Amino acid sequence: MKNSILISLLTLSLLCLSSHAEEGGKIMLFNGKDLTGWTNPYEHGEAKVVDGEIHLLADKKFFLVTEESFEDFIVEIDIHLPEGKANSGVMFRANVSPGKVFGYQAECDGSDRRWSGGLYDEGRRKWLWPSKSGNTGDESFLAHEKESQAYFAKPEVRDALKRNGWNTYKITCKGDSIRIEVNGVVTTEINDATDSAGPIGIQHHGEDGQVYRFRNLVLTKL
């Protein structure tokens, strides 16, 4: 009997190490009720749950990030941009410290540039895919500048984002392989080994009065 109790307590302790619920092999990053498992490393920015969605509000850019780090995974997140000027994205394998989040970001671009689903290196090398002279801080990525610009000019890639609706982002990371899909359209396939693990994050770009909305945040470990 004592052994059974000890095993039960050990199992409960191990389950409590993760702040996210698991269902059928999938990790529910957001429980639809509160922000358990998430943290704001900034002194500004507001995050709240409204009708099963995470709403971000701010007058300066900030990121809400998971407390847990992830290495190889598939993460899917729905994003709804506000009207007007707006820019968001999904941080993954992120680097987090008080008042600072940087690293890989799957871009959600509300401008006429239409680079949604591109890979942006927040706070470091800027645009990796598509790359562009003056917008890319690592010259090695400029070797595929023409290729990447042509790729994002394709109608199915250029128009992958629903500007005024919900958009499903799917990011697959395995080793140094990074793949980004927007609404089922492959927008980025690239190899980069700069970061191998880190938290998942979502962004408010800092436009005062704008509300960025997120739902269905699910991760599967690979």
PyMOL commands that set and color helices and strands:
alter all, ss='L'
color gray80, all
select helices_A, chain A and resi 2-16+139-152+155-158
alter helices_A, ss='H'
color red, helices_A
select strands_A, chain A and resi 21-23+26-28+38-39+46-50+53-57+62-66+73-80+87-91+95-97+100-109+119-122+126-129+167-174+177-182+185-191+201-204+211-221
alter strands_A, ss='S'
color yellow, strands_A
deselect
rebuild
show_as cartoon
